[in-house]
Amino acid sequence: MTPRAVARVIVLALVLPLLSGCGALAEKDKNDGIALYNAGKFADAIPRLEKALEWEPGDHETRGYYAMALTRGGKPNEAIEQWLRVLKFSPEWAEAHYWLGIAYLSTDRMKKAMEHWVRTAEIDSTHIGAHYNLGLAYVKMGLLPLAVEEWSTVLLIDPTHYEARVNRARVRALQGEIAGTLEDFLVAVAIRPDAAVNWLSLGEAYFLLGDSAHAVASIDSFFSRHGEQDETARKARVLRERIVAGEKPPPIGASPLGITPQSLAAPPGG
């Protein structure tokens, strides 16, 4: 063996254990960071995942968790930078597009967020979060039929998705589609019978359709669950009195309780 070959063997003998040790350290930091993320400790997860990336900068799974921790840890601009790096190497990763959209939304860039949610749904047509958040975005833009379409897609994937069900019901009410509103609220109260406000909305829908008996029964179900003397209870009492007095329902499209886009459930944020 030549002196040069001997030198190579010696170098390898010294370097390989170091490389192996680096890999072990990277794996430990990665696993610890993921565990902290899954526990909801995003601020603690960020430095551990960052350290793992120093050891293994090409580990896109680690970078994905790092970007999610940044997004949920209140650092959306840093998260955007990381997600763009991930997508450079994995452009068809639906979840990366989805989370990049969440990060853009956190910086008030709705159009950019929507672009990535649309891309998410193109890659994975069953991605509930993308369809759900697109529905909320369309409501903010005043495009109610498109919002209903997105939430209808969510409900085809998961008929028990509560927020999509309630939001579709309320938008249908805004559009004057009271029969559809009634259908959705009947399912909503079956999913979450203790959500008092849905019983009130169900009573309103019955009232608008001219079914006073079911309207009063639904409002009474609201009172049995609500138990607070607030503005919502006051409006419910007034509505019940009007129904009992035999008042005719207003024209379809008019909402006695004033359902607005602002009353829609908030996005899940992932």
N, C-alpha and C positions, 0 to 999 in steps of 0.2 A: 504494500500500500504506500502510495506516495505521500510526502509530507502534506500536500494540499488536501488529499483525501482524508488523511488523519484529522486535519484541522476541521473539515466539514463534519466529521463524525462527532468531534468534541463540541462544536457549536450546536449541532442538533440535540446532543445529549443535554446541553444546558438550556436550550430554548424550548423544546417540546414540553417539559414539565411546567414551564411558565405559561405557555399557551393553554395547556390543560387547566391550569389554575385559574386563568382569566375566564375560561369558559364556565367553570364551576361558579365563580363569583357572579358572572353575568346571569346565570340561571337562578342563583339564589336571589339576586336583586329583582329579577323579573318575577319570580314566584311570589316574593314578598309584596312587590308592588301590585300585582294582580289581586292578591288576597286583600290588601288594603282597599283597593278599588271596589271589590265586591262587597266589602263591609261598609261602603259609603264614605270611607275616609279619604276623600279625593286629595286634600292638601298634603296628607302624609304619603299618598301613593306617588305623587308627582316626582319627588326627588329620587325615590327608589327606582322608578321606571327610567328616569333620566340617567341615572348611574348605569343601569343595565344597557342602555343605548350607547353609552360611552364605551362599554366593553364590546357590544355587538351592534354597531350602527345599521347593519343590514337586516336586522330582525324586524320584519314588518308587523308581526303580531304584537311585539312589545311596543312598537311605535303607535299602533292602533289604540292600545290601552292607554298609552301616554296621552294621545290626542283626546281620548274620551275623558280622561281625568282632568285635563286642562279645560275641556268644554264644560264639564259639570263642576269644576272647581272655580269657575268664574274668570277664566282666562281665555276668552274666545279668540282673540287675535293670535295668540300663540298656538291655539288649537288649529286655526285655519292653516297656518304655516305647516303644521305637522300633517294634517290631512292631505294637503296638496302634495307633500312629499310621498305619502303613501300611495296616492292615486297616480303619481307619475310612474310607479312600478306595477300597480294593480288597478288599472283604469276601470275594470269591470267589477270591482268589489262594491256591491250594493250598499252594504252597511257603512262603508267609508263615505259614499255620497250622501247617505242619510244624515250622518253625524256632521259632515261638513255643512249641510243645510241648517242643522240646529245651531252650529257655531255662527253661521252668517246671520241667522235670525237674532241671535244674541247681540249682534252689532247693528241691528236695525237695517239689514240689507235683505229685505223680503224677496226682491226679485231674484237675487243670487240663491237664496235659500230654496225658492220654488224650482229653480233650474235643476238643482241637485236632487230635490225630492222627485221631480218628474223623471230624472235619469235613474233614480233608485227604482221607481215603479217600472221603468222600461226593462231594467235588468232582472228585477224580481217582482212580478205582477202581484204576488201575494204579500208584499211588504205592507203591513197594516199601518205602521207609523207614518210612512210616506203618504199614503192615501188620506189618512186622518188629518195630518197637518196641512196637506193641500186643501182639504175642505175648509179648514179654518182660514187659510189665506184667501180663498175665493170669497168667503163671507166678508172679509175686510175690504175686498175689492168691489163688493156689491154684486158678485156673480153667483147668486144664490142657486140657480139650477146646476152649475158646475159643482158647487159644494155638496148638494144632494147626491149628485152622481158619485163623487168620491166616497161619501159616507155609505152610500148603497153598496159600493165595492167592498168597503170594510165589512159590512154586515153579511155579504155573501161569503166572505172568508171566515168570519166569526160572528154568528148571529147574536151572541151574548155580549158583544162589545158595548158596554153601557154608555160611554160618552158619545160614541157615534150614533147610537140609538136615540138618545135624548136630543142631541144637536140636530139630527135630521128631523125629529118631531117638531122642534121649535122653528126651524127654517120652513118646514111645510106649513106651519101656522102663519108665518110671515107671508107666504105665497098664497094663502087662502085654501090650501089643500087639507081641509079639516078632517076628512075621512082618513087620510094617511097619517095625520097627526094623532088621531085617536088610536089607530092601529099601533103606532110606535110607542105611545105612552102606556098602552095596555101591556106591551112586552116589557117596558122599562119598570113598571111597578111589580111585575113578576120577578124580574132580575133582582131589584132592590126594593122590597116592599116598605122598608123603613125610611126611604127618601121621601119625606113628606111633600116637598114641593111638586113632585111628579103627580101625586094624587090631586093636587090643586089644578095642575095643568090638564089632567084627565077630565076633571069636572068642567073646566072651561070648554074643552072640546065637545063634551056631551051637550053642554048648554048651547053652543053654536050650532049643533046639529039638531036641536030641538028636543033632546031627551032630558027633560027636567028631573025625572026620578033618579036616573043614574048620575046626573050632575050633582044633585044634593048629596047622594050617598058617597060620591067620590070626595066632595069637599069635607064631609064629616070624617072620612078616613084621613084627610089632611089634618084636621083638628086633633084627632086622636093620636097623631104622631108628632105634630109640631110642638104644641105645648108652650109656645112663647107668645107674648103680647107685643108683637112688633108690627111694622108696616105691612108685611105680607099677610099676617093674620087679619089685620084690619080690612085689607082689600078682599080677602076671602069671605069675611063676614058680610061685607057689603054685597058681594056677588051672590052669596047664598040668599040674602034677604030679597034681592031683586028676583031671583029665580022663584022663591017661595011665593012672592007677591004676584007671580004670573007674568012677569015682564018678558016681552018677546026678545029673542037674541038679536044682537046687532047684525049688520050685513056681514057675510063671509069675508074675511080679510081684516075685519076690525077685531082687535084683541082687548077684551075687558081688563086683562092683567098686564097689558103693555109688554109683551114679549118683544125683545129687541136682539140684534146680533150680539150686543154686549153681554147678554145673559147666557151665552153659550159656554159650555164647559171648556176649561183651559186645555191646551195641548199637553200630552203626557211627558213631552221632553225626553223621549227615548224609551 
